[in-house]
Amino acid sequence: MAQGAPKGNQFWKLRSSHGTQPFFATPDDLWQAACEYFEWADENPLYEDRVFSTKDDGILHEAVAKMRAMTQSGMLLFIDISQRSWMDYTKRPGYDLVCEKIMEVIRSQKFAGAAAGLLNPVII
């Protein structure tokens, strides 16, 4: 039996809008929505709780910002469209090039992060 999302999750906050799914009337509308996701991912890093010992045998916790890897699924959640809708956009004339450009931005960000040691290259 399938289980729902874990209690207390906040996945719904990833959505850029609420209500009915948006229709991107032009390829530029889709590009603008993707750019909002790119900005959000950049402005909302993940945080690691690092524990340090102090000279007086105390313990110090420090939140260290970590690069958030952009993903196709993360973007689709953010712009509030399904995988099926995304696949439909990739087949539409004009949208196909924008979809390819969006995926190149996501791949490039992950590659650059892995190459700089900011993201785990094994996962990326």
C-alpha positions as CSV (number, residue, x, y, z in Angstrom):
1,M,0.0,0.0,0.0
2,A,1.4,3.4,-1.0
3,Q,2.1,5.9,1.8
4,G,1.7,9.6,1.6
5,A,4.3,12.2,2.1
6,P,5.9,12.2,5.6
7,K,4.1,14.2,8.3
8,G,5.4,17.7,8.7
9,N,6.8,18.0,5.2
10,Q,6.6,21.3,3.4
11,F,6.9,20.3,-0.2
12,W,3.9,22.4,-1.0
13,K,5.9,25.5,-0.3
14,L,8.0,24.8,-3.4
15,R,5.1,25.7,-5.7
16,S,5.3,29.1,-7.3
17,S,1.5,29.3,-7.5
18,H,-1.5,27.7,-6.0
19,G,-4.8,26.6,-7.6
20,T,-5.2,25.4,-11.2
21,Q,-2.1,24.5,-13.2
22,P,-0.6,27.4,-15.2
23,F,-0.7,27.4,-18.9
24,F,2.4,28.9,-20.5
25,A,0.9,30.8,-23.5
26,T,4.4,31.5,-25.0
27,P,7.8,29.9,-24.8
28,D,9.0,33.1,-23.1
29,D,6.4,32.6,-20.3
30,L,7.8,29.1,-19.7
31,W,11.4,30.5,-19.7
32,Q,10.4,33.2,-17.2
33,A,8.8,30.6,-14.8
34,A,12.0,28.5,-15.1
35,C,14.1,31.6,-14.3
36,E,12.1,32.1,-11.1
37,Y,13.0,28.5,-10.1
38,F,16.7,29.2,-10.9
39,E,16.6,32.3,-8.7
40,W,14.8,30.5,-5.9
41,A,17.3,27.6,-6.0
42,D,20.2,30.1,-5.8
43,E,18.6,32.2,-3.0
44,N,17.6,29.2,-0.9
45,P,20.6,27.0,-0.2
46,L,20.4,23.9,2.0
47,Y,22.0,24.0,5.4
48,E,24.2,21.5,7.1
49,D,24.5,21.6,10.9
50,R,28.2,21.4,11.7
51,V,29.4,20.6,15.2
52,F,32.6,22.1,16.5
53,S,34.5,21.7,19.8
54,T,35.6,24.9,21.5
55,K,38.8,25.5,23.6
56,D,36.8,25.2,26.8
57,D,35.4,21.8,25.9
58,G,32.1,23.3,24.8
59,I,30.2,22.4,21.7
60,L,29.3,24.9,19.0
61,H,26.7,24.3,16.3
62,E,27.0,26.2,13.1
63,A,24.6,26.2,10.1
64,V,26.7,26.1,6.9
65,A,25.0,27.0,3.6
66,K,25.3,24.3,0.9
67,M,24.6,24.7,-2.8
68,R,21.1,23.5,-3.7
69,A,21.3,21.3,-6.9
70,M,18.7,22.3,-9.5
71,T,16.7,19.4,-10.8
72,Q,14.0,18.9,-13.4
73,S,11.6,17.5,-10.8
74,G,12.3,20.4,-8.5
75,M,11.6,22.9,-11.3
76,L,8.3,21.1,-12.2
77,L,7.1,21.3,-8.6
78,F,8.0,24.9,-8.5
79,I,6.3,25.9,-11.7
80,D,3.4,23.6,-10.9
81,I,3.3,21.3,-13.9
82,S,3.4,17.6,-14.2
83,Q,6.0,15.5,-16.0
84,R,3.4,14.7,-18.7
85,S,2.8,18.4,-19.3
86,W,6.6,19.0,-19.4
87,M,6.9,16.3,-22.0
88,D,4.1,17.9,-24.0
89,Y,5.9,21.2,-24.0
90,T,9.1,19.6,-25.2
91,K,7.3,18.5,-28.3
92,R,5.7,21.8,-29.1
93,P,7.4,24.0,-31.8
94,G,9.1,26.9,-30.1
95,Y,8.8,25.4,-26.7
96,D,11.2,22.6,-27.6
97,L,14.1,25.0,-27.8
98,V,13.2,26.6,-24.5
99,C,12.9,23.2,-22.8
100,E,16.3,22.2,-24.1
101,K,17.8,25.5,-22.8
102,I,16.2,25.0,-19.4
103,M,17.6,21.5,-19.1
104,E,21.0,22.8,-20.2
105,V,20.9,25.4,-17.4
106,I,20.1,22.7,-14.9
107,R,22.8,20.3,-16.2
108,S,25.4,23.1,-16.2
109,Q,24.6,24.2,-12.7
110,K,25.0,20.7,-11.4
111,F,28.2,20.0,-13.3
112,A,29.8,23.3,-12.1
113,G,28.8,22.5,-8.5
114,A,30.2,19.0,-8.7
115,A,33.4,20.2,-10.4
116,A,33.9,22.9,-7.7
117,G,33.3,20.3,-4.9
118,L,30.1,22.0,-3.8
119,L,27.9,19.0,-4.9
120,N,28.6,15.3,-4.7
121,P,29.9,14.3,-8.1
122,V,28.8,10.7,-7.5
123,I,25.2,11.8,-7.2
124,I,25.3,14.4,-9.9
